[in-house]
Amino acid sequence: MKSFMYTVKIPVGMHARHAGMFVKACSEFESSVTVTCGDKSADGRRILALMGLGIKQEALIRVDVEGPDEDIAAIRLKAYVWENL
């Protein structure tokens, strides 16, 4: 399993548009993706679950990637959050 942490920088947090883009990025990989914020976790492929985390600006999130392509998935998802969140 590969994991990384990230502090959300954008003022609106992970709202519908950003959650949808993250789901699309996750769907490119076979590996499972779990996003954790505080004491809540969500499947990275489920937009409503991600939005239910209530990720706001300055929130610390952890992204866990596990599966056959976890190495490349973790690298690309980390790049995605750094560029978009």
N, C-alpha and C positions, 0 to 999 in steps of 0.2 A: 504494500500500500504506500502511496505517495501522498503527502500532505503539505499544505502551505497556509500561511496566515496572511491576512490583508486587512488594513484599516480603510474603510470606505471614505473616499474623499469628496464625491459629488454631493452637492447640497440636498438633492432630492432623494438620496439613498437608492435602494433597489426597488424602483417602482415598476409598473407594468412593462414599459418599453425595455428597460434594462434587464428585467427578469426574463422576458421573451427572448432577447438576444442571447442571454446566458444559456437558456434551455436549448436554443438552436446550436450553440457552440458545443454543449454537452452531447447532443444527439449525433455528432460526427464520430463519436468513439463508442467502442464496445464496452469499455469499462464503466462501472457504476460511479456516480459522483454524488457525494453527500456534502451539503453546506450546513455548517453549524454557526449559530449566532446566539451567544449567551447559553442558555440551557435548552434551546430548541434546535432540532435538526430537520432537514428536508432533503428530499430527492432532487438532485440538480436538473432532472428532466421534467419536473412538474411545476408549472408556472404558479399555480395557486398555492402550492406548498411553499415555494420560495417567497412569494408575497406575504404569506402568513407569518414568516419570520419577523416581519417588521423591521427590516434592515435600514437604519438611518445613517446619516452622515456621522463619521467618527466611530461607527460600530466596527468591532473587530470580528471578522469572520474567519472560519477555518474551512478549507476545502479539502476533502479526502477523495482520492481517486484510487479505485481498486479494480484490476482486471488485466486482460491480456495486453492492452496497449496503454497501460497506466503511465509509463514513462513519458511518452509523447503527449498524452492527454494532459498530464499535469503541467508540462511546459507550456503548452498552448493555452490552457485555461488560466494559468498564472499571467501570461502575457495579455490575455483578454481582460482580466480584471484590472491590471495595471493601466491599460489603455482606456478603459471604459467606466470604471467605478472609482 
